[in-house]
Amino acid sequence: MKIINIHKTITAEALQKLLDEKANPLFHQQRQSDINFLIEIKDGAIEIWYPELYEGFLFRIEIEGTKLHITRSEHYVDDVNSLTLESILSTLFAGLAGEKGITFVLEG
């Protein structure tokens, strides 16, 4: 799990909307692929998955104040699609953090 501080609060709905608008287009641009990840709120957390290729979620993001708890599926850590998506998420989270930038609270 990785915990990052984006130094502002955001709701699960607002984060889901941002990811819906930006994650798949950026993925298509970087990977030249037609994969469209599903981005849904489940039990208050955001899950990103693609059932045609992966069993379960690739990423689960729980929001706690200004911190995002990001769980990456241990089954796909070396998968190129997962790595590309992780890079895109990092870029989007950095954009949310703005000038303050992201602070890593926990990485591992």
C-alpha positions as CSV (number, residue, x, y, z in Angstrom):
1,M,0.0,0.0,0.0
2,K,1.1,3.5,-0.7
3,I,-0.3,6.5,1.2
4,I,0.1,9.9,-0.3
5,N,-1.0,13.3,1.0
6,I,-2.4,15.6,-1.7
7,H,-2.8,18.5,0.7
8,K,-6.5,19.0,0.0
9,T,-9.7,17.1,0.5
10,I,-11.6,15.4,-2.3
11,T,-14.6,13.2,-2.3
12,A,-14.7,9.8,-3.8
13,E,-17.3,11.1,-6.3
14,A,-15.0,14.0,-7.4
15,L,-12.0,11.7,-7.7
16,Q,-14.0,9.1,-9.7
17,K,-15.1,11.9,-12.0
18,L,-11.6,13.1,-12.6
19,L,-10.3,9.6,-13.2
20,D,-13.3,8.8,-15.5
21,E,-12.5,11.9,-17.6
22,K,-8.7,11.6,-17.8
23,A,-7.3,8.1,-17.0
24,N,-8.6,6.2,-20.0
25,P,-7.8,8.9,-22.6
26,L,-4.3,9.2,-21.2
27,F,-3.9,5.4,-21.2
28,H,-5.0,5.2,-24.8
29,Q,-2.5,7.9,-25.7
30,Q,0.4,6.2,-23.9
31,R,-0.3,2.6,-24.8
32,Q,-2.1,2.9,-28.1
33,S,-4.6,0.5,-26.7
34,D,-8.4,0.3,-26.7
35,I,-8.6,-0.9,-23.1
36,N,-11.2,1.1,-21.1
37,F,-10.8,0.6,-17.4
38,L,-13.8,0.5,-15.2
39,I,-13.6,3.1,-12.4
40,E,-16.3,2.5,-9.7
41,I,-17.0,3.4,-6.2
42,K,-17.3,0.3,-4.0
43,D,-17.8,0.6,-0.2
44,G,-16.6,4.2,-0.3
45,A,-13.4,3.4,-2.2
46,I,-12.5,3.8,-5.8
47,E,-11.7,0.6,-7.6
48,I,-10.1,0.5,-11.1
49,W,-10.4,-2.8,-13.0
50,Y,-10.8,-4.4,-16.3
51,P,-12.5,-7.8,-16.0
52,E,-11.7,-9.0,-19.5
53,L,-8.0,-9.2,-18.6
54,Y,-7.8,-9.1,-14.8
55,E,-9.4,-10.9,-11.9
56,G,-10.3,-8.3,-9.3
57,F,-9.1,-4.7,-9.2
58,L,-5.8,-3.3,-10.3
59,F,-6.0,-0.3,-7.9
60,R,-8.1,0.5,-4.9
61,I,-8.0,4.1,-3.6
62,E,-9.4,5.0,-0.2
63,I,-9.7,8.6,0.8
64,E,-9.0,9.6,4.4
65,G,-9.0,13.4,4.7
66,T,-6.2,14.7,2.5
67,K,-4.6,11.3,2.2
68,L,-5.1,8.7,-0.5
69,H,-4.5,5.1,0.5
70,I,-3.6,3.3,-2.8
71,T,-3.6,-0.4,-2.9
72,R,-2.2,-2.0,-6.0
73,S,-3.1,-5.6,-6.8
74,E,-0.2,-7.8,-5.9
75,H,-1.0,-10.1,-8.8
76,Y,-0.2,-7.6,-11.5
77,V,2.8,-5.6,-10.2
78,D,4.9,-6.3,-13.3
79,D,2.1,-6.0,-15.8
80,V,2.7,-3.2,-18.4
81,N,-0.9,-2.0,-18.3
82,S,-0.8,-1.7,-14.5
83,L,2.5,0.1,-14.6
84,T,1.3,2.5,-17.2
85,L,-1.9,3.2,-15.2
86,E,0.1,3.7,-12.1
87,S,2.2,6.4,-13.8
88,I,-1.0,8.1,-15.1
89,L,-2.5,8.0,-11.6
90,S,0.7,9.6,-10.1
91,T,0.5,12.4,-12.7
92,L,-3.2,13.0,-12.0
93,F,-2.6,13.0,-8.2
94,A,0.3,15.5,-8.6
95,G,-2.1,17.7,-10.5
96,L,-4.6,17.6,-7.7
97,A,-1.9,18.5,-5.2
98,G,-0.9,21.6,-7.1
99,E,2.1,23.6,-6.0
100,K,2.3,21.8,-2.6
101,G,3.1,18.6,-4.4
102,I,2.5,15.1,-3.2
103,T,4.0,14.0,0.1
104,F,4.6,10.3,0.5
105,V,3.4,9.2,3.9
106,L,4.0,5.5,3.4
107,E,5.4,3.6,0.5
108,G,5.8,-0.1,0.4
